[in-house]
Amino acid sequence: MASMLRPGIQRWLQQHCDSSDAVSGGVVILSASGQGLPDTVAEWPANGALTPALASAAQAAVQRARPVVVAPAVRLADSSHNRVISLPLKSGDRLWGAVALAVRADDGGAVEQLFKQLAKAS
């Protein structure tokens, strides 16, 4: 089923990331029906260097079943983000996976606004 959803999820992620100057990368993972690790079904940019770290943050949101914010302890000078936010994807009581974004957010209010935009879009 995940393979049938991939093109639509990829389009959604790309459109969402392209619509915000604050976003420098993103991934969507879907749970594997309770078996094994979730699949990364969309990433932006494609084959991005941020994908492994974003997938880990998305996995944390799935495991905790709640939003997660990660602020790196050390930030590279040329990095275009300073936070990773991750939101579980739910339908009713069912947890389907998560989306994680690498973002530039300099304060708690900016992080909250990005979460609101992500929740509304998903």
C-alpha positions in Angstrom: 0.0 0.0 0.0 2.8 2.4 0.8 4.1 2.1 -2.7 0.8 3.3 -4.1 0.8 6.3 -1.8 4.4 7.4 -2.5 3.9 9.7 -5.5 1.1 11.7 -3.7 3.0 11.9 -0.5 6.2 13.0 -2.3 4.2 15.8 -4.1 2.6 16.9 -0.8 6.0 17.0 1.0 7.7 18.9 -1.9 4.9 21.5 -2.1 4.9 21.9 1.7 8.6 22.4 1.9 8.7 24.7 -1.2 6.0 26.9 0.3 8.2 28.0 3.3 11.5 29.7 3.4 12.0 28.3 6.9 12.2 24.6 5.7 15.4 23.2 4.3 14.5 19.5 4.2 11.8 16.9 5.1 10.9 13.3 5.2 7.7 11.2 5.7 7.8 7.8 7.2 4.9 5.3 7.3 4.7 2.5 9.9 5.0 -1.0 8.5 1.8 -2.4 10.1 3.5 -3.0 13.4 6.3 -5.1 11.9 9.8 -3.9 11.4 11.0 -0.3 10.9 8.9 2.3 9.2 9.6 3.0 5.5 10.8 6.4 4.3 8.2 7.1 1.6 9.1 10.7 0.7 12.1 13.0 1.1 12.9 16.5 0.1 15.3 17.3 -1.4 15.7 13.9 -3.1 18.6 11.9 -1.7 19.3 14.7 0.7 22.1 14.6 3.3 19.5 15.4 6.0 17.4 12.4 5.3 18.9 10.0 7.9 18.7 12.5 10.7 15.1 13.5 9.7 14.1 9.9 9.5 15.4 9.4 13.1 13.4 12.4 14.3 10.3 11.1 12.6 10.8 7.6 14.2 11.0 9.4 17.6 7.7 11.0 17.0 6.2 7.6 16.1 7.7 6.0 19.2 6.5 8.8 21.5 3.2 9.3 19.6 3.6 13.1 20.1 5.4 16.0 18.4 9.2 16.2 18.8 11.6 19.1 18.5 15.3 18.6 18.3 17.8 21.5 18.6 21.3 20.3 17.6 23.9 20.9 20.3 26.4 21.9 17.7 25.4 23.8 14.5 27.6 23.9 11.4 28.2 27.4 10.1 26.8 26.7 6.6 23.7 24.9 8.0 20.4 26.2 6.7 18.4 24.9 9.7 18.7 25.1 13.5 15.8 22.8 14.5 14.2 19.5 13.5 10.5 19.2 14.1 8.5 16.0 13.8 4.8 15.4 13.9 3.1 12.0 14.2 0.5 11.3 11.4 -2.7 10.0 12.9 -6.1 9.1 11.7 -8.5 8.6 14.7 -6.6 6.3 17.1 -4.4 4.9 14.4 -0.8 6.1 14.1 0.3 5.9 10.5 3.8 7.4 10.6 5.4 10.8 10.9 6.7 13.8 9.0 9.9 15.5 10.0 11.2 18.9 8.8 14.6 20.6 9.1 13.7 24.3 9.9 15.1 27.7 10.7 13.2 28.8 13.9 14.9 31.2 16.2 12.4 31.0 19.1 9.6 29.0 20.6 6.9 31.0 18.9 8.4 30.3 15.5 8.6 26.6 16.3 4.9 26.6 17.4 3.9 28.4 14.2 5.7 25.8 12.1 4.0 23.0 14.0 0.6 24.6 13.4 1.3 25.0 9.7 2.5 21.3 9.5 -0.6 20.0 11.4 -2.9 22.0 9.2 -1.2 20.8 6.0 -1.2 17.1 7.1 
